[in-house]
């Protein structure tokens, strides 16, 4: 999934920090694939790729996953190039984003209706038994 603006990539990176990297991943960034240091990790969300004959620039937003003892998690803008990756000492990986389809409401509606019908039947039966007693 490609993001078209930096603001979309920023929102996605904040969601990554606040909803995914909690507990074990937040305390130990080394558990994130591709990150080797246990106190710091940078997860990049790409939003623009500019390619020329000499280089390819990846414009991205970085979710900084920092161990609790090392500071607070944050999101920062970042520009990186493919050929820097082999020489870079920062611990970083690229986030792979995919679309998730929503659960269709019509499939849940009959189940909800059946539950209401069962509850109504039980209430009717209790009322009828109370009148008979």
N, C-alpha and C positions, 0 to 999 in steps of 0.2 A: 504494500500500500504506500503510495507516495503522497506526501503532504505538499501543498502548493505554496504555503506561506510560512514565515517564521513563527507567526502567532499560533498556527495550528500545531506546528512541531513543539512549541513551548508548552501548550496545553497537554499534548501527549506525553511529554517528558515529565511534567508535574504528576500526571496520572500514574506514570511508571513508578515514580518515587513514592507517592502517597498510597497507592493501591496494590502494588506488586512487591516492592522491596521493603517489606515489613518483616519484623522478627528475625528469622535466621539469615535472610539475604542482606538485611540492613546491618546486622551485627557482624556479618562475615561476608564482605563483598567477594572474597575468593571463591564463594560458591556459585558466582555468576560465570558462565562459560567464557573463557578467554581472559579473565582477570586473574592475575597471579598474586597481587599484594592483598593482604588481609585487612588493610585499613582504609583503602581508597579504591574507587572504581568510577570510570566515566563511561556512561552509556549514551551513544550518539544516535539522535533521530535526524535522519537526512531529510531536507525539504527542497533542496535545489542541487542539480548537478550541472556544472558548466564544463564542457569538454572542448579542448582545442587540439591542435596537432602536437603541441609540446607537453601539455599537462592536463590533468583532470582535477577540477576543484569540487569538493563536496562541501556545500554549505549545510551546516547542521546545528542543532541545539543539543547541548550536553546535559544529561541528568547526572549530577555528581552524587554518587552513593558513598557516603562517608561513614566509617565506623563510629558508633556513639561516642567513643573515647576521643576520636579525632576531630570532632566538630559536627556541624549541622549539614544535612542534605540540602542541596540547592540546585537550581537550573541556570545554566549560563550559555551564552551564544558562543559558537566555536566555528572556525573555518579550518578545514584540514584538506590535505592532498593525498592522493594514493601513494605517491612515492615517499611521503614522510613516514608512512606506517612502519616500514622496516627499521627506521632509525629512531623512532619515537620511544621515549622511556615512560611516558604516561600510560597508565593502565586503562585501556579503552576497548570497547566493543561496539558494534553497530546493532541497534535494536531492529528486529524484524517485525514489522507491523502487518497484520492481516485483518480483513473485515470479518466480523462475526454477525451472522444473521439473527434477527430477533425471533423469539418464540411467537408463533402466530396465535393471536387471541381466539379465533374461531375454534381451534382445537381444544382450548381450555374451557370454553363456554359450556359445552354439554356436561363436562365433569362437574362444573360449578352448579349447574342446574340440577343434576342428579343428586348432589349433596343437599341442596335446599329441599328437594322433594322428599328425601329420606328423613330430614329433620322435621318437616311438616307432618309426615306420616306418623312419626314417633309422638309428636305433640298431640295430634288428633287421637291417637290410640290411648294415650294417658288420660286425656280429657274424657273419652268414652268410658274407660274403665273406672274413673273417679265417679261418674254419674251412676254407673251400675252398682257401685258399692254402697 
